Amino acid sequence: MDNAGNEQTTSPGEELTTEQKRENLIRLAFGGSRQAMEAFVGTVRDAIPPGTGVILRGSAVTGQRWKDGAPFDADGPGTSDLDLTLVGGDDVMALYKLTGFFLPGVHSRPLSDEDPDIAPTLVPLREQLMEMVKRPVNIQGSRDAVIYFRGELMGQPYLTLIDKDGARAS
C-alpha cells in the first residue's frame, strides 16, 4: 500500500521492492497485522537450525499466482498457501528424508499435504504455522545456489524473512 493506504499493484514484469513484498505479505497473509507476521517469523526462528535463512515465495509476496496471475486467495479465504523455504546447508538438508528431494542434498520437495511425511521433525512446526495463519504452509529446503537460480536467473520473487545469522531481514 502506498502512504495514502491504496493497494499497490504492479504490471507483469515490474519488480516489487522488498518493502512492497513485505507489505503484501502482511496485508494478505496476516490480515494487516505486523505483530502476527513477527510472531510467525519468531516461531520459525525458534524451530530451525542455527545458520539457516528463511525466505517466502509465491502469491503471498507478489499478490498473484505465478502460473496464471490469479490474485492471492482467488478461490476463497485461506485457500492460498504460504511457500516457506529454509535456506542452508547440511543441517537443513538432514531434515528431509532421502525420498523427499527433487535433487538429493540440494533441493527438497515441499513438506505439504501432498508430501506430509518427507520431513517428520518439521511437521509440528508446519502444524503450528498453519494454525497461526489459518491456511496451508509448505516448507521446502534448498541450498543458496537454488535460491539464486530461481530468484535471479528465473525471476521468481521472494522475501527474506530471516537472514542466515538469525536476524530478521530488513
C-alpha positions in Angstrom: 0.0 0.0 0.0 1.1 3.5 -0.6 1.2 6.2 2.1 -2.4 7.0 1.3 -3.5 3.4 2.1 -4.1 2.5 -1.5 -3.3 -1.1 -2.6 -0.1 -1.2 -4.6 -0.2 -3.0 -7.9 2.5 -3.9 -10.4 2.3 -4.7 -14.0 3.7 -8.0 -15.3 7.4 -8.0 -15.3 7.6 -5.0 -12.9 9.8 -5.8 -9.9 8.5 -5.3 -6.5 10.6 -3.7 -3.8 11.4 -5.5 -0.6 9.0 -3.2 1.3 6.2 -3.8 -1.3 6.7 -7.6 -0.9 6.7 -7.3 2.9 3.5 -5.1 2.9 1.8 -7.6 0.5 2.7 -10.4 2.9 1.4 -8.5 6.0 -1.8 -7.5 4.2 -2.6 -10.8 2.5 -1.4 -13.5 4.9 -1.6 -11.7 8.2 -4.7 -9.6 7.9 -2.6 -6.4 8.1 -1.0 -7.3 11.4 2.7 -6.7 11.5 2.7 -8.3 15.0 1.1 -11.5 13.6 3.9 -11.7 11.0 6.6 -11.1 13.6 5.1 -13.9 15.8 5.1 -16.2 12.7 8.8 -15.4 12.0 9.7 -15.8 15.6 8.1 -19.3 15.7 10.1 -20.3 12.6 13.3 -18.9 14.0 12.9 -20.9 17.2 12.5 -24.1 15.3 15.2 -24.0 12.6 18.9 -25.0 12.8 21.4 -22.2 13.5 22.7 -20.6 10.4 19.5 -21.2 8.4 18.0 -18.5 6.3 14.3 -18.3 5.6 12.5 -16.9 2.6 8.9 -16.8 1.5 7.9 -17.1 -2.2 4.7 -17.0 -4.1 1.5 -15.1 -4.2 1.7 -14.0 -0.6 4.6 -11.7 -1.6 3.5 -10.8 -5.1 -0.2 -10.6 -4.7 -0.8 -13.0 -7.6 -0.2 -16.6 -8.6 2.8 -17.1 -10.8 1.2 -19.7 -13.0 -2.0 -17.9 -14.0 -1.9 -14.4 -12.5 -4.9 -15.0 -10.2 -5.0 -12.9 -7.1 -4.0 -14.3 -3.7 -6.9 -16.3 -2.2 -8.8 -16.2 -5.5 -10.5 -19.4 -4.5 -11.7 -18.0 -1.2 -10.3 -17.0 2.2 -7.4 -19.2 3.4 -7.1 -21.1 0.1 -3.7 -19.7 -1.0 -0.7 -21.3 0.8 2.5 -19.9 2.1 5.6 -21.2 0.5 8.4 -21.1 3.1 11.9 -22.2 2.1 14.6 -23.0 4.6 18.0 -22.0 3.1 21.0 -23.7 4.4 23.5 -26.4 4.4 23.7 -30.0 5.7 21.6 -29.2 8.8 18.6 -28.2 6.7 19.0 -31.0 4.2 19.2 -33.5 7.0 15.6 -32.5 8.0 14.3 -34.2 4.8 14.2 -38.0 4.0 16.2 -39.1 1.0 12.8 -39.7 -0.8 11.9 -36.0 -0.1 14.1 -34.4 -2.7 13.9 -33.1 -6.2 17.7 -33.1 -6.2 19.1 -35.0 -3.2 21.0 -32.9 -0.7 20.4 -29.7 -2.7 16.6 -29.0 -3.2 13.8 -30.8 -1.4 10.2 -31.2 -2.3 7.9 -29.1 -0.1 6.6 -30.6 3.1 2.9 -30.3 2.3 -0.4 -32.1 2.2 0.9 -33.9 -0.9 4.1 -35.0 0.9 3.3 -35.0 4.6 6.0 -37.4 5.7 9.1 -36.2 4.0 10.4 -34.1 6.9 9.0 -35.6 10.2 10.8 -33.2 12.5 9.2 -30.2 10.7 5.7 -31.5 10.9 5.0 -29.9 14.3 6.3 -26.5 13.1 4.2 -26.8 9.9 1.1 -27.5 12.0 1.8 -24.6 14.4 2.3 -22.2 11.5 -0.9 -23.4 9.8 -2.8 -22.8 13.0 -1.4 -19.3 13.2 -2.3 -18.3 9.6 -5.4 -20.5 9.0 -4.1 -21.6 5.7 -1.7 -24.3 4.3 2.0 -23.7 4.8 4.6 -25.6 2.8 8.2 -25.9 4.0 10.9 -26.6 1.5 14.7 -26.9 2.0 17.2 -25.5 -0.5 20.8 -24.5 -0.9 21.8 -21.0 -1.7 22.6 -21.9 -5.3 19.0 -23.0 -5.9 17.6 -19.7 -4.4 20.0 -17.7 -6.6 18.9 -19.7 -9.7 15.2 -19.3 -9.1 15.3 -15.7 -7.9 18.0 -14.1 -10.0 18.0 -16.2 -13.2 14.4 -17.3 -13.4 13.0 -14.1 -11.9 10.8 -15.7 -9.2 10.4 -13.1 -6.4 10.9 -14.0 -2.8 11.1 -12.1 0.5 13.8 -12.9 3.0 12.3 -13.3 6.5 15.3 -14.5 8.4 19.0 -14.0 7.4 21.4 -16.8 8.0 22.7 -15.1 11.0 19.2 -15.5 12.6 18.3 -11.8 12.3 15.0 -10.6 10.9 15.7 -9.4 7.4 15.1 -5.7 6.8 
